[in-house]
């Protein structure tokens, strides 16, 4: 089984798996989710505010692809859910937002 940063097992190569329970409260995961929101805002001139990390899944690729469900607050105050993917290769000091897509209202979470 492959290891993510911090030595946590994440599964087989290419397999997307739920992260261990409580990972949505892990500071490293929250930092990456905040990075996803900031990158999205930078690329789209957006004004989304990170609220909380709802769900974490991981995929072993050439590094780790982190799959996040993130709750954000839009400029008008509405809370929405977005799915984000952040690709990390620690040995290259590489971190890149791959996708950031709306999935619904936060009330549905």
C-alpha positions as CSV (number, residue, x, y, z in Angstrom):
1,X,0.0,0.0,0.0
2,X,1.3,3.4,-0.9
3,X,2.0,6.1,1.7
4,X,0.8,9.8,1.6
5,X,2.7,12.5,3.3
6,X,2.8,11.8,7.0
7,X,3.0,8.1,6.3
8,X,-0.8,7.6,6.0
9,X,-1.8,4.7,3.6
10,X,-3.8,5.8,0.6
11,X,-4.4,2.7,-1.5
12,X,-3.3,1.3,-4.8
13,X,-2.0,3.3,-7.7
14,X,-4.9,4.9,-9.6
15,X,-7.5,3.9,-7.0
16,X,-9.5,6.8,-5.5
17,X,-10.2,6.1,-1.8
18,X,-11.8,7.8,1.1
19,X,-9.2,9.2,3.4
20,X,-9.2,7.9,7.0
21,X,-11.9,9.3,9.3
22,X,-11.1,12.7,10.6
23,X,-8.9,13.7,7.7
24,X,-11.2,16.7,7.0
25,X,-9.9,18.1,10.3
26,X,-6.3,17.5,9.5
27,X,-4.3,20.8,9.2
28,X,-2.4,19.5,6.1
29,X,-5.6,18.6,4.3
30,X,-7.2,22.0,5.3
31,X,-4.2,23.8,4.0
32,X,-4.4,22.1,0.6
33,X,-8.2,22.8,0.4
34,X,-7.5,26.5,1.2
35,X,-4.9,26.4,-1.5
36,X,-7.5,25.1,-4.0
37,X,-9.9,27.9,-3.2
38,X,-7.2,30.6,-3.4
39,X,-6.0,29.2,-6.7
40,X,-9.5,29.1,-8.1
41,X,-10.0,32.7,-7.0
42,X,-6.7,33.7,-8.6
43,X,-7.5,32.1,-11.9
44,X,-11.1,33.3,-12.1
45,X,-10.9,36.6,-10.3
46,X,-13.3,35.0,-7.8
47,X,-14.1,36.0,-4.3
48,X,-14.9,32.6,-2.7
49,X,-14.1,32.2,1.0
50,X,-13.0,28.9,2.4
51,X,-15.5,27.7,5.1
52,X,-14.7,24.1,5.8
53,X,-13.4,20.8,4.4
54,X,-16.4,18.4,4.1
55,X,-14.8,15.3,2.5
56,X,-11.3,14.0,1.6
57,X,-10.4,11.3,-0.9
58,X,-7.0,10.5,-2.2
59,X,-5.6,8.8,-5.4
60,X,-2.0,7.6,-5.9
61,X,-0.7,8.9,-9.2
62,X,2.8,10.3,-9.8
63,X,2.4,11.8,-6.3
64,X,-1.0,12.1,-4.6
65,X,-4.1,13.5,-6.2
66,X,-6.2,14.9,-3.3
67,X,-10.0,15.0,-4.0
68,X,-11.8,17.5,-1.8
69,X,-15.4,18.5,-1.2
70,X,-15.1,22.1,0.1
71,X,-17.7,24.4,1.5
72,X,-17.2,28.0,0.5
73,X,-19.0,31.3,1.0
74,X,-19.8,33.2,-2.2
75,X,-19.6,37.1,-2.3
76,X,-23.4,37.3,-1.6
77,X,-23.1,35.1,1.5
78,X,-24.5,31.9,0.1
79,X,-22.7,28.7,1.1
80,X,-21.9,26.3,-1.7
81,X,-20.1,23.0,-2.2
82,X,-17.3,22.6,-4.7
83,X,-15.2,19.5,-5.7
84,X,-11.5,20.2,-6.0
85,X,-8.6,18.1,-7.1
86,X,-5.0,19.1,-6.0
87,X,-2.0,17.2,-7.3
88,X,1.0,17.1,-5.0
89,X,4.5,15.7,-5.7
90,X,6.4,16.3,-2.4
91,X,9.8,15.3,-3.9
92,X,9.5,18.1,-6.5
93,X,7.9,20.6,-4.2
94,X,5.0,20.6,-6.7
95,X,1.4,21.5,-5.9
96,X,-1.2,22.2,-8.6
97,X,-5.0,22.7,-8.7
98,X,-6.4,20.4,-11.3
99,X,-10.1,21.0,-11.1
100,X,-12.5,23.2,-9.1
101,X,-16.2,22.6,-9.9
102,X,-19.5,23.6,-8.2
103,X,-21.6,20.6,-6.9
104,X,-24.5,22.3,-5.0
105,X,-25.7,24.2,-2.0
106,X,-24.0,23.6,1.3
107,X,-27.3,23.0,3.0
108,X,-27.5,19.7,1.1
109,X,-24.3,18.4,2.8
